[in-house]
Structure formats: C-alpha cells, structure tokens
Amino acid sequence: MNGAVALLIALAVILPAACFGTAFFMERAEEREEERNKRVRLVNEAIQRDIEAKRRKQNTMREMRDVARNYRRP
C-alpha cells in the first residue's frame, strides 16, 4: 500500500514537471524558428537590394555609353 501511495505522489510531482518542461522546450523551439525566419528574411531583402543596385548601376552605365555614342556621331 505504501508503495502505491509513493508511486502516486511521485507521479503527481513528476508529471506536471515533465509537461511544463516539454511545453517550455516547444515554446523555445518556436522562438528559435521565428528568429531564424527573421534572419533569413533580412538576408533575402539585402540580396534583393544588392541585385537592384547592380541593375541600376548597369542601367546608368548603359545610358552614359549611349550618351557618349550619340555625342560622337555627327
């Protein structure tokens, strides 16, 4: 009888702790995933800005070349 009571008391203490620990780790995993997604989004935005800047530079160089070409023509 004492073994059964001790087992019930142990379960009453361990079960909530295990559930809380699991919930805590799941919440932390979700936070890490959100942080990772935020970093990925920032990197993608930086890459996109870099691509746009290179495109603008190429367009500017092309326009300057066209102006120089037109200037040389009689």
Jmol script that loads the backbone (N, CA, C; Angstrom):
load data "model"
ATOM      1  N   MET A   1       0.830  -1.194   0.000  1.00  0.00           N
ATOM      2  CA  MET A   1       0.000   0.000   0.000  1.00  0.00           C
ATOM      3  C   MET A   1       0.865   1.244   0.000  1.00  0.00           C
ATOM      4  N   ASN A   2       1.924   1.255   0.814  1.00  0.00           N
ATOM      5  CA  ASN A   2       2.804   2.410   0.875  1.00  0.00           C
ATOM      6  C   ASN A   2       3.521   2.637  -0.462  1.00  0.00           C
ATOM      7  N   GLY A   3       3.833   1.553  -1.162  1.00  0.00           N
ATOM      8  CA  GLY A   3       4.495   1.663  -2.475  1.00  0.00           C
ATOM      9  C   GLY A   3       3.573   2.339  -3.488  1.00  0.00           C
ATOM     10  N   ALA A   4       2.271   1.998  -3.435  1.00  0.00           N
ATOM     11  CA  ALA A   4       1.310   2.594  -4.363  1.00  0.00           C
ATOM     12  C   ALA A   4       1.146   4.090  -4.073  1.00  0.00           C
ATOM     13  N   VAL A   5       1.096   4.448  -2.789  1.00  0.00           N
ATOM     14  CA  VAL A   5       0.959   5.859  -2.407  1.00  0.00           C
ATOM     15  C   VAL A   5       2.202   6.625  -2.842  1.00  0.00           C
ATOM     16  N   ALA A   6       3.364   6.037  -2.613  1.00  0.00           N
ATOM     17  CA  ALA A   6       4.614   6.695  -3.010  1.00  0.00           C
ATOM     18  C   ALA A   6       4.660   6.869  -4.526  1.00  0.00           C
ATOM     19  N   LEU A   7       4.174   5.869  -5.263  1.00  0.00           N
ATOM     20  CA  LEU A   7       4.140   5.948  -6.716  1.00  0.00           C
ATOM     21  C   LEU A   7       3.204   7.059  -7.179  1.00  0.00           C
ATOM     22  N   LEU A   8       2.033   7.160  -6.547  1.00  0.00           N
ATOM     23  CA  LEU A   8       1.082   8.219  -6.899  1.00  0.00           C
ATOM     24  C   LEU A   8       1.651   9.604  -6.597  1.00  0.00           C
ATOM     25  N   ILE A   9       2.313   9.729  -5.459  1.00  0.00           N
ATOM     26  CA  ILE A   9       2.910  11.020  -5.106  1.00  0.00           C
ATOM     27  C   ILE A   9       4.021  11.372  -6.101  1.00  0.00           C
ATOM     28  N   ALA A  10       4.832  10.385  -6.453  1.00  0.00           N
ATOM     29  CA  ALA A  10       5.912  10.616  -7.412  1.00  0.00           C
ATOM     30  C   ALA A  10       5.345  11.048  -8.765  1.00  0.00           C
ATOM     31  N   LEU A  11       4.278  10.371  -9.196  1.00  0.00           N
ATOM     32  CA  LEU A  11       3.647  10.740 -10.468  1.00  0.00           C
ATOM     33  C   LEU A  11       3.045  12.148 -10.399  1.00  0.00           C
ATOM     34  N   ALA A  12       2.463  12.491  -9.255  1.00  0.00           N
ATOM     35  CA  ALA A  12       1.856  13.811  -9.088  1.00  0.00           C
ATOM     36  C   ALA A  12       2.917  14.910  -9.153  1.00  0.00           C
ATOM     37  N   VAL A  13       4.141  14.580  -8.767  1.00  0.00           N
ATOM     38  CA  VAL A  13       5.214  15.580  -8.808  1.00  0.00           C
ATOM     39  C   VAL A  13       5.905  15.589 -10.183  1.00  0.00           C
ATOM     40  N   ILE A  14       6.174  14.419 -10.727  1.00  0.00           N
ATOM     41  CA  ILE A  14       6.953  14.309 -11.958  1.00  0.00           C
ATOM     42  C   ILE A  14       6.139  14.699 -13.200  1.00  0.00           C
ATOM     43  N   LEU A  15       4.878  14.289 -13.266  1.00  0.00           N
ATOM     44  CA  LEU A  15       4.073  14.543 -14.463  1.00  0.00           C
ATOM     45  C   LEU A  15       3.926  16.028 -14.787  1.00  0.00           C
ATOM     46  N   PRO A  16       3.543  16.873 -13.840  1.00  0.00           N
ATOM     47  CA  PRO A  16       3.445  18.298 -14.184  1.00  0.00           C
ATOM     48  C   PRO A  16       4.800  18.905 -14.583  1.00  0.00           C
ATOM     49  N   ALA A  17       5.848  18.453 -13.926  1.00  0.00           N
ATOM     50  CA  ALA A  17       7.174  18.970 -14.263  1.00  0.00           C
ATOM     51  C   ALA A  17       7.557  18.566 -15.685  1.00  0.00           C
ATOM     52  N   ALA A  18       7.255  17.341 -16.046  1.00  0.00           N
ATOM     53  CA  ALA A  18       7.561  16.869 -17.392  1.00  0.00           C
ATOM     54  C   ALA A  18       6.737  17.631 -18.429  1.00  0.00           C
ATOM     55  N   CYS A  19       5.482  17.857 -18.142  1.00  0.00           N
ATOM     56  CA  CYS A  19       4.625  18.590 -19.070  1.00  0.00           C
ATOM     57  C   CYS A  19       5.099  20.033 -19.221  1.00  0.00           C
ATOM     58  N   PHE A  20       5.446  20.649 -18.106  1.00  0.00           N
ATOM     59  CA  PHE A  20       5.944  22.024 -18.158  1.00  0.00           C
ATOM     60  C   PHE A  20       7.245  22.096 -18.948  1.00  0.00           C
ATOM     61  N   GLY A  21       8.134  21.150 -18.694  1.00  0.00           N
ATOM     62  CA  GLY A  21       9.411  21.116 -19.414  1.00  0.00           C
ATOM     63  C   GLY A  21       9.205  20.945 -20.908  1.00  0.00           C
ATOM     64  N   THR A  22       8.300  20.062 -21.299  1.00  0.00           N
ATOM     65  CA  THR A  22       8.017  19.847 -22.714  1.00  0.00           C
ATOM     66  C   THR A  22       7.456  21.109 -23.340  1.00  0.00           C
ATOM     67  N   ALA A  23       6.507  21.752 -22.667  1.00  0.00           N
ATOM     68  CA  ALA A  23       5.917  22.984 -23.189  1.00  0.00           C
ATOM     69  C   ALA A  23       6.978  24.073 -23.306  1.00  0.00           C
ATOM     70  N   PHE A  24       7.858  24.154 -22.327  1.00  0.00           N
ATOM     71  CA  PHE A  24       8.923  25.158 -22.354  1.00  0.00           C
ATOM     72  C   PHE A  24       9.845  24.945 -23.551  1.00  0.00           C
ATOM     73  N   PHE A  25      10.264  23.687 -23.772  1.00  0.00           N
ATOM     74  CA  PHE A  25      11.161  23.406 -24.888  1.00  0.00           C
ATOM     75  C   PHE A  25      10.475  23.629 -26.232  1.00  0.00           C
ATOM     76  N   MET A  26       9.189  23.319 -26.317  1.00  0.00           N
ATOM     77  CA  MET A  26       8.457  23.552 -27.564  1.00  0.00           C
ATOM     78  C   MET A  26       8.347  25.053 -27.842  1.00  0.00           C
ATOM     79  N   GLU A  27       8.083  25.838 -26.805  1.00  0.00           N
ATOM     80  CA  GLU A  27       7.982  27.288 -26.966  1.00  0.00           C
ATOM     81  C   GLU A  27       9.330  27.862 -27.381  1.00  0.00           C
ATOM     82  N   ARG A  28      10.390  27.384 -26.780  1.00  0.00           N
ATOM     83  CA  ARG A  28      11.734  27.862 -27.122  1.00  0.00           C
ATOM     84  C   ARG A  28      12.075  27.498 -28.564  1.00  0.00           C
ATOM     85  N   ALA A  29      11.684  26.314 -28.997  1.00  0.00           N
ATOM     86  CA  ALA A  29      11.937  25.902 -30.384  1.00  0.00           C
ATOM     87  C   ALA A  29      11.185  26.812 -31.353  1.00  0.00           C
ATOM     88  N   GLU A  30       9.964  27.182 -31.005  1.00  0.00           N
ATOM     89  CA  GLU A  30       9.196  28.095 -31.857  1.00  0.00           C
ATOM     90  C   GLU A  30       9.871  29.464 -31.924  1.00  0.00           C
ATOM     91  N   GLU A  31      10.392  29.941 -30.791  1.00  0.00           N
ATOM     92  CA  GLU A  31      11.085  31.231 -30.772  1.00  0.00           C
ATOM     93  C   GLU A  31      12.337  31.188 -31.647  1.00  0.00           C
ATOM     94  N   ARG A  32      13.087  30.090 -31.564  1.00  0.00           N
ATOM     95  CA  ARG A  32      14.292  29.954 -32.393  1.00  0.00           C
ATOM     96  C   ARG A  32      13.929  29.937 -33.872  1.00  0.00           C
ATOM     97  N   GLU A  33      12.838  29.257 -34.200  1.00  0.00           N
ATOM     98  CA  GLU A  33      12.405  29.196 -35.594  1.00  0.00           C
ATOM     99  C   GLU A  33      11.994  30.589 -36.088  1.00  0.00           C
ATOM    100  N   GLU A  34      11.296  31.343 -35.257  1.00  0.00           N
ATOM    101  CA  GLU A  34      10.904  32.707 -35.636  1.00  0.00           C
ATOM    102  C   GLU A  34      12.132  33.589 -35.833  1.00  0.00           C
ATOM    103  N   GLU A  35      13.119  33.463 -34.944  1.00  0.00           N
ATOM    104  CA  GLU A  35      14.351  34.242 -35.074  1.00  0.00           C
ATOM    105  C   GLU A  35      15.085  33.875 -36.355  1.00  0.00           C
ATOM    106  N   ARG A  36      15.140  32.589 -36.658  1.00  0.00           N
ATOM    107  CA  ARG A  36      15.804  32.126 -37.880  1.00  0.00           C
ATOM    108  C   ARG A  36      15.078  32.671 -39.107  1.00  0.00           C
ATOM    109  N   ASN A  37      13.753  32.594 -39.107  1.00  0.00           N
ATOM    110  CA  ASN A  37      12.975  33.112 -40.235  1.00  0.00           C
ATOM    111  C   ASN A  37      13.210  34.608 -40.426  1.00  0.00           C
ATOM    112  N   LYS A  38      13.338  35.328 -39.311  1.00  0.00           N
ATOM    113  CA  LYS A  38      13.596  36.767 -39.393  1.00  0.00           C
ATOM    114  C   LYS A  38      14.963  37.021 -40.025  1.00  0.00           C
ATOM    115  N   ARG A  39      15.982  36.246 -39.605  1.00  0.00           N
ATOM    116  CA  ARG A  39      17.318  36.405 -40.191  1.00  0.00           C
ATOM    117  C   ARG A  39      17.301  36.072 -41.684  1.00  0.00           C
ATOM    118  N   VAL A  40      16.615  35.012 -42.050  1.00  0.00           N
ATOM    119  CA  VAL A  40      16.530  34.627 -43.462  1.00  0.00           C
ATOM    120  C   VAL A  40      15.858  35.727 -44.268  1.00  0.00           C
ATOM    121  N   ARG A  41      14.784  36.291 -43.730  1.00  0.00           N
ATOM    122  CA  ARG A  41      14.066  37.366 -44.418  1.00  0.00           C
ATOM    123  C   ARG A  41      14.982  38.585 -44.605  1.00  0.00           C
ATOM    124  N   LEU A  42      15.753  38.948 -43.562  1.00  0.00           N
ATOM    125  CA  LEU A  42      16.670  40.082 -43.671  1.00  0.00           C
ATOM    126  C   LEU A  42      17.754  39.836 -44.720  1.00  0.00           C
ATOM    127  N   VAL A  43      18.284  38.623 -44.752  1.00  0.00           N
ATOM    128  CA  VAL A  43      19.311  38.291 -45.748  1.00  0.00           C
ATOM    129  C   VAL A  43      18.718  38.358 -47.152  1.00  0.00           C
ATOM    130  N   ASN A  44      17.522  37.826 -47.330  1.00  0.00           N
ATOM    131  CA  ASN A  44      16.883  37.862 -48.647  1.00  0.00           C
ATOM    132  C   ASN A  44      16.626  39.301 -49.098  1.00  0.00           C
ATOM    133  N   GLU A  45      16.199  40.157 -48.170  1.00  0.00           N
ATOM    134  CA  GLU A  45      15.978  41.559 -48.510  1.00  0.00           C
ATOM    135  C   GLU A  45      17.289  42.233 -48.904  1.00  0.00           C
ATOM    136  N   ALA A  46      18.370  41.931 -48.198  1.00  0.00           N
ATOM    137  CA  ALA A  46      19.676  42.514 -48.526  1.00  0.00           C
ATOM    138  C   ALA A  46      20.131  42.051 -49.906  1.00  0.00           C
ATOM    139  N   ILE A  47      19.935  40.786 -50.211  1.00  0.00           N
ATOM    140  CA  ILE A  47      20.304  40.266 -51.535  1.00  0.00           C
ATOM    141  C   ILE A  47      19.499  40.978 -52.613  1.00  0.00           C
ATOM    142  N   GLN A  48      18.207  41.152 -52.364  1.00  0.00           N
ATOM    143  CA  GLN A  48      17.332  41.811 -53.339  1.00  0.00           C
ATOM    144  C   GLN A  48      17.785  43.262 -53.561  1.00  0.00           C
ATOM    145  N   ARG A  49      18.131  43.967 -52.473  1.00  0.00           N
ATOM    146  CA  ARG A  49      18.611  45.352 -52.621  1.00  0.00           C
ATOM    147  C   ARG A  49      19.909  45.392 -53.416  1.00  0.00           C
ATOM    148  N   ASP A  50      20.793  44.426 -53.192  1.00  0.00           N
ATOM    149  CA  ASP A  50      22.050  44.371 -53.911  1.00  0.00           C
ATOM    150  C   ASP A  50      21.807  44.143 -55.405  1.00  0.00           C
ATOM    151  N   ILE A  51      20.892  43.248 -55.727  1.00  0.00           N
ATOM    152  CA  ILE A  51      20.552  42.983 -57.127  1.00  0.00           C
ATOM    153  C   ILE A  51      19.994  44.246 -57.780  1.00  0.00           C
ATOM    154  N   GLU A  52      19.112  44.952 -57.079  1.00  0.00           N
ATOM    155  CA  GLU A  52      18.530  46.179 -57.623  1.00  0.00           C
ATOM    156  C   GLU A  52      19.595  47.257 -57.829  1.00  0.00           C
ATOM    157  N   ALA A  53      20.524  47.360 -56.887  1.00  0.00           N
ATOM    158  CA  ALA A  53      21.596  48.355 -57.018  1.00  0.00           C
ATOM    159  C   ALA A  53      22.470  48.047 -58.231  1.00  0.00           C
ATOM    160  N   LYS A  54      22.809  46.785 -58.431  1.00  0.00           N
ATOM    161  CA  LYS A  54      23.617  46.411 -59.594  1.00  0.00           C
ATOM    162  C   LYS A  54      22.859  46.695 -60.885  1.00  0.00           C
ATOM    163  N   ARG A  55      21.566  46.434 -60.879  1.00  0.00           N
ATOM    164  CA  ARG A  55      20.758  46.706 -62.070  1.00  0.00           C
ATOM    165  C   ARG A  55      20.739  48.206 -62.370  1.00  0.00           C
ATOM    166  N   ARG A  56      20.584  49.033 -61.323  1.00  0.00           N
ATOM    167  CA  ARG A  56      20.599  50.488 -61.522  1.00  0.00           C
ATOM    168  C   ARG A  56      21.958  50.945 -62.057  1.00  0.00           C
ATOM    169  N   LYS A  57      23.029  50.373 -61.519  1.00  0.00           N
ATOM    170  CA  LYS A  57      24.371  50.747 -61.970  1.00  0.00           C
ATOM    171  C   LYS A  57      24.552  50.373 -63.441  1.00  0.00           C
ATOM    172  N   GLN A  58      24.094  49.185 -63.829  1.00  0.00           N
ATOM    173  CA  GLN A  58      24.210  48.768 -65.226  1.00  0.00           C
ATOM    174  C   GLN A  58      23.405  49.688 -66.131  1.00  0.00           C
ATOM    175  N   ASN A  59      22.193  50.057 -65.696  1.00  0.00           N
ATOM    176  CA  ASN A  59      21.374  50.960 -66.499  1.00  0.00           C
ATOM    177  C   ASN A  59      22.043  52.314 -66.645  1.00  0.00           C
ATOM    178  N   THR A  60      22.627  52.814 -65.549  1.00  0.00           N
ATOM    179  CA  THR A  60      23.313  54.104 -65.602  1.00  0.00           C
ATOM    180  C   THR A  60      24.505  54.040 -66.562  1.00  0.00           C
ATOM    181  N   MET A  61      25.274  52.964 -66.468  1.00  0.00           N
ATOM    182  CA  MET A  61      26.427  52.820 -67.360  1.00  0.00           C
ATOM    183  C   MET A  61      25.963  52.714 -68.812  1.00  0.00           C
ATOM    184  N   ARG A  62      24.886  52.026 -69.061  1.00  0.00           N
ATOM    185  CA  ARG A  62      24.353  51.881 -70.412  1.00  0.00           C
ATOM    186  C   ARG A  62      23.895  53.239 -70.945  1.00  0.00           C
ATOM    187  N   GLU A  63      23.227  54.019 -70.100  1.00  0.00           N
ATOM    188  CA  GLU A  63      22.776  55.346 -70.513  1.00  0.00           C
ATOM    189  C   GLU A  63      23.963  56.257 -70.816  1.00  0.00           C
ATOM    190  N   MET A  64      24.996  56.190 -69.978  1.00  0.00           N
ATOM    191  CA  MET A  64      26.182  57.017 -70.215  1.00  0.00           C
ATOM    192  C   MET A  64      26.863  56.608 -71.526  1.00  0.00           C
ATOM    193  N   ARG A  65      26.917  55.338 -71.801  1.00  0.00           N
ATOM    194  CA  ARG A  65      27.525  54.847 -73.041  1.00  0.00           C
ATOM    195  C   ARG A  65      26.723  55.340 -74.246  1.00  0.00           C
ATOM    196  N   ASP A  66      25.396  55.284 -74.132  1.00  0.00           N
ATOM    197  CA  ASP A  66      24.546  55.764 -75.228  1.00  0.00           C
ATOM    198  C   ASP A  66      24.725  57.253 -75.454  1.00  0.00           C
ATOM    199  N   VAL A  67      24.828  58.015 -74.359  1.00  0.00           N
ATOM    200  CA  VAL A  67      25.043  59.461 -74.491  1.00  0.00           C
ATOM    201  C   VAL A  67      26.380  59.719 -75.172  1.00  0.00           C
ATOM    202  N   ALA A  68      27.418  59.012 -74.761  1.00  0.00           N
ATOM    203  CA  ALA A  68      28.740  59.191 -75.374  1.00  0.00           C
ATOM    204  C   ALA A  68      28.697  58.795 -76.844  1.00  0.00           C
ATOM    205  N   ARG A  69      28.028  57.751 -77.192  1.00  0.00           N
ATOM    206  CA  ARG A  69      27.915  57.293 -78.564  1.00  0.00           C
ATOM    207  C   ARG A  69      27.190  58.344 -79.409  1.00  0.00           C
ATOM    208  N   ASN A  70      26.106  58.879 -78.872  1.00  0.00           N
ATOM    209  CA  ASN A  70      25.339  59.892 -79.604  1.00  0.00           C
ATOM    210  C   ASN A  70      26.141  61.182 -79.747  1.00  0.00           C
ATOM    211  N   TYR A  71      26.972  61.488 -78.779  1.00  0.00           N
ATOM    212  CA  TYR A  71      27.771  62.719 -78.814  1.00  0.00           C
ATOM    213  C   TYR A  71      28.828  62.638 -79.907  1.00  0.00           C
ATOM    214  N   ARG A  72      29.391  61.442 -80.100  1.00  0.00           N
ATOM    215  CA  ARG A  72      30.438  61.270 -81.109  1.00  0.00           C
ATOM    216  C   ARG A  72      29.887  61.287 -82.529  1.00  0.00           C
ATOM    217  N   ARG A  73      28.644  60.972 -82.697  1.00  0.00           N
ATOM    218  CA  ARG A  73      28.060  60.935 -84.037  1.00  0.00           C
ATOM    219  C   ARG A  73      27.854  62.343 -84.576  1.00  0.00           C
ATOM    220  N   PRO A  74      28.147  62.508 -85.858  1.00  0.00           N
ATOM    221  CA  PRO A  74      27.964  63.847 -86.449  1.00  0.00           C
ATOM    222  C   PRO A  74      26.487  64.195 -86.633  1.00  0.00           C
TER     223      PRO A  74
END
end "model"
wireframe off; spacefill off
backbone 0.3
color backbone group
